[in-house]
Amino acid sequence: MGLVALSLGLVALSLGVRTQNPRTVQWDELPQDQEERLVAFLRQNAFLRRTDAEHIWCCKRTTASRLLNSFCEKGIIRNAGTPRMPIYVLASNEAGQEA
């Protein structure tokens, strides 16, 4: 029983089940700069959550939160959700413009 669970875990790990997010573009196609990755993601998706940012930047929760707050202060994105459940969108989408 333990061997089956171990082999299933290895298959899931080799397939990248935990790191793949179907809402995003392929990781290899994303730009290397953090801001460019953010904008590329938001051009293909309506919104971004902190967990999405963790995936596109390959970072932990605190780093993703810090970067998202920084981009909000710069005016690149804005929180369209609530303070406890933020949902980030491009700030220029509000005015009907493309970033």
N, C-alpha and C positions, 0 to 999 in steps of 0.2 A: 504494500500500500504506500509506504514512504517513497519507494523508488518511482512509482507512477507519479506521485505528486512532484517529486524532484524533477523528473523528465518533463512534465508539463510546465513547470516553472522555467526550466531552461529553454523550452520551445518558445514560451511567451517572451522571455528575455531576448532571445535571438531574433524574434520578429519585431522587437521594439514596441510591444504593446503599450507599455507605460509612457513612452515618450512621443508617440504619434498622436496627432490631434487632427481629425478630419476637417476641421474648419480652416486650416491654414494651407498655404502654398508649401511646396516641397522645401525642406530645410536647406538643401544644397543650392536652391535657386534664390534664396534670400540674400540681400546685401549684407555685408559684414558690419557696418556701422549700426549702433543700437537705434538711433533715430530713424535711419532708413528702413530698418527691419520693422519698426513700429508703424511707420507710414505705409509700407508695403502690405503689412497685415491688415491694417484698417481700410485700405483701398479694396481689398478682396473680401472683407468681412464687415458687417454692419457695426460691430462693437468689439471691445476687447475687455476681458476680465484679467485680474491679477494672475490667475493660473495660466492664462494664455501667454502673458508676458514672461512668466517663468519658463515656459517651453521655448518661445522664440529667442530668448536671450540665454537660455541654459544657465539659469541662476536660481538662487533660493528666494524664499518669500520676502525676506527683509530687503534684499537688493532690488527685487522687482518693485516693491512698494516705494522704495526710495527713488528709483528711476522714474516711476510713473508720477510721483509727486513733483519731481523736477521738471518733467515734460509738461505737467499742468501749469506750473509756475511760468514756464517759458511761453505758454499759450499755444502749444502744438496740439494738445488734446484737452478735453474737458470731461468732467464727471457728469454723465447724464443720469446716473442712478442716485442712490442715497449715500450718506457718509459711511454707513455700515455695510452697504452692498453696492460698491461703486461699479459702474459700467462706463468705460471710457470710449469716446468717439472723437474723431478729428474735430478740432475747434472750428475749422473753416466750413464744415458741413452745415453748421447752424445758419450761416449766411447764404447757403446755397452754392458755395464755391468749392472747387476741388483744390486740395492742398498741393 
